[in-house]
Structure formats: C-alpha cells, structure tokens
Amino acid sequence: MQSKRPIIALLSLLLLLAACETRRSTPAPQINTETGGDVSGAVIDSPNEATPTTADSLEISESKPATFDNSLTASGTVVSGTIDNPHRLMLFSDYDCAYCREFMTSDLRWIENELVARGALSIERVFVPMSQDGDHAARLAVCAAEQKKFPEADRWLSTHAIAAIDVEKFAKAIGVNVKKLLACTANKDLLAGNLQKAYEFGVQRVPFFVLGSDSWLGLVTREELREKIEEALR
C-alpha cells in the first residue's frame, strides 16, 4: 500500500494543474526575446481566475480623460505619471489580448483618473506582443509616445480592431506625423527593451502585473485590485 502513495500524490497534482489551465485550449506561446519583436503563435486572451471586470462597474468619465505626463523610457517602455514615483504599477500587456484590452478600457482608466492624475501612482506600460498584429500595434504605441501622443494612441488601439491597421488613417486620427511614425516602427529593435524587461520578470503570458513586491497574472476583481494598490501605497 505504501508504494502506491507517490502515484496517488502525482495524480492529485496533475488534476490540480489541469483545473488551473486557461479557459482556452490553445497552448501558451513563448515570448521570443532574441528577435526584437518576432513571436511565435497568436494570443487572443490570457488565463484569468476571476471573471473580467466590466466598464459598467467603474466610475470613469471618458469625456474628460485625466491629464498627466507620459514619458518614453530608454528601454522603450512608457511611464504614465511621475517617472520617478516610487509607487509604480508595471503592466505587461498586448493589444491583441482580450483580457488586456478589458483592463485597458476599464480599471486602467479608473487608476489613471483616480491615482495617476494626482501623483499617487505611476504606471509603466511594458509591451509584450504575442502575435504579428500585437507587435504592429505595440510599435505604433511606442512610436506615438515618441511624438507625445501616447494617450491618444493607447485609447485608439485598445478600442479598435488592430488587424491590418491603415497607418495613415491611424496617424491622422491621433495627430502624429505619418512619415516619422513609419520610420520609427521600422526599427527592428524597437521592442527589444520591452521584451528584455518581460524576460527579467519571467513574464510568459499577459496581462501580468507587478506592484511593489507583489505580482500576479490575469485580471482580479475590482475590490482585490483596490486592496493591492492600497497595500502598496502604505
């Protein structure tokens, strides 16, 4: 009987792991940090233990978006808010990820309006594209930030279909120079710093969050998110 215990323990572990698998059966693609943005596979959403929050539950005034600084760092990430703020939420995301877009259009706007705008918290956006469309969208976001138009680009990319984007129309919609935009996006190493940061934090799936000593994969409830932020700000 004792010899069967390791087998039973192994079967229990396998059942537990199976219960934690993502809602989709598609294997998680691996982030390629060596090709400067090329990735294998395509991701539509990511694993989340909780039901995604909805914009209906948030106190957001989209007609009056918050105003704050957006800075492009040396590694190619974008910091919204005071760049040297000791309280920083790192968001690893992909515009071609349904749960990332859910967060961008709901809780992220709440955080920007309620916390970033008054200097309590900064957000570092780290782009981790896992598809070609996501890679293109991330490049447009970073290059828009170079022309001081990141908020406009971010809101456009998180609320529009990103497959086969008409770059000229995109540039006109957010108010950037299309020639500069195209020249910037052509840089094959543009996202290398983002992917390197993702590698350093062991990020393989998105959305992934880092706040102080805490980190988590996937969306959490509004109450849990508030608690995490309050804990980090203490």
Secondary structure in CASP SS format (residue, H / E / C, confidence):
PFRMAT SS
TARGET T0000
AUTHOR 0000-0000-0000
METHOD secondary structure of the structure
MODEL  1
M C 1.00
Q H 1.00
S H 1.00
K H 1.00
R H 1.00
P H 1.00
I H 1.00
I H 1.00
A H 1.00
L H 1.00
L H 1.00
S H 1.00
L H 1.00
L H 1.00
L H 1.00
L H 1.00
L H 1.00
A H 1.00
A H 1.00
C C 1.00
E C 1.00
T C 1.00
R C 1.00
R C 1.00
S C 1.00
T C 1.00
P C 1.00
A C 1.00
P C 1.00
Q C 1.00
I C 1.00
N C 1.00
T C 1.00
E C 1.00
T C 1.00
G C 1.00
G C 1.00
D C 1.00
V C 1.00
S C 1.00
G C 1.00
A C 1.00
V C 1.00
I C 1.00
D C 1.00
S C 1.00
P C 1.00
N C 1.00
E C 1.00
A C 1.00
T C 1.00
P C 1.00
T C 1.00
T C 1.00
A H 1.00
D H 1.00
S H 1.00
L C 1.00
E C 1.00
I C 1.00
S C 1.00
E C 1.00
S C 1.00
K C 1.00
P C 1.00
A C 1.00
T C 1.00
F C 1.00
D C 1.00
N E 1.00
S E 1.00
L E 1.00
T C 1.00
A C 1.00
S C 1.00
G C 1.00
T C 1.00
V E 1.00
V E 1.00
S E 1.00
G C 1.00
T C 1.00
I C 1.00
D C 1.00
N C 1.00
P C 1.00
H C 1.00
R E 1.00
L E 1.00
M E 1.00
L E 1.00
F E 1.00
S E 1.00
D C 1.00
Y C 1.00
D C 1.00
C C 1.00
A H 1.00
Y H 1.00
C H 1.00
R H 1.00
E H 1.00
F H 1.00
M H 1.00
T C 1.00
S C 1.00
D H 1.00
L H 1.00
R H 1.00
W H 1.00
I H 1.00
E H 1.00
N H 1.00
E H 1.00
L H 1.00
V H 1.00
A C 1.00
R C 1.00
G C 1.00
A C 1.00
L C 1.00
S E 1.00
I E 1.00
E E 1.00
R E 1.00
V E 1.00
F E 1.00
V C 1.00
P C 1.00
M C 1.00
S C 1.00
Q H 1.00
D H 1.00
G H 1.00
D H 1.00
H H 1.00
A H 1.00
A H 1.00
R H 1.00
L H 1.00
A H 1.00
V H 1.00
C H 1.00
A H 1.00
A H 1.00
E H 1.00
Q C 1.00
K C 1.00
K C 1.00
F H 1.00
P H 1.00
E H 1.00
A H 1.00
D H 1.00
R H 1.00
W H 1.00
L H 1.00
S C 1.00
T C 1.00
H C 1.00
A C 1.00
I C 1.00
A C 1.00
A C 1.00
I C 1.00
D C 1.00
V H 1.00
E H 1.00
K H 1.00
F H 1.00
A H 1.00
K H 1.00
A H 1.00
I H 1.00
G C 1.00
V C 1.00
N C 1.00
V H 1.00
K H 1.00
K H 1.00
L H 1.00
L H 1.00
A H 1.00
C H 1.00
T H 1.00
A C 1.00
N C 1.00
K C 1.00
D C 1.00
L C 1.00
L C 1.00
A H 1.00
G H 1.00
N H 1.00
L H 1.00
Q H 1.00
K H 1.00
A H 1.00
Y H 1.00
E H 1.00
F C 1.00
G C 1.00
V C 1.00
Q C 1.00
R C 1.00
V C 1.00
P C 1.00
F E 1.00
F E 1.00
V E 1.00
L E 1.00
G C 1.00
S C 1.00
D E 1.00
S E 1.00
W E 1.00
L E 1.00
G C 1.00
L C 1.00
V C 1.00
T C 1.00
R H 1.00
E H 1.00
E H 1.00
L H 1.00
R H 1.00
E H 1.00
K H 1.00
I H 1.00
E H 1.00
E H 1.00
A H 1.00
L H 1.00
R C 1.00
END
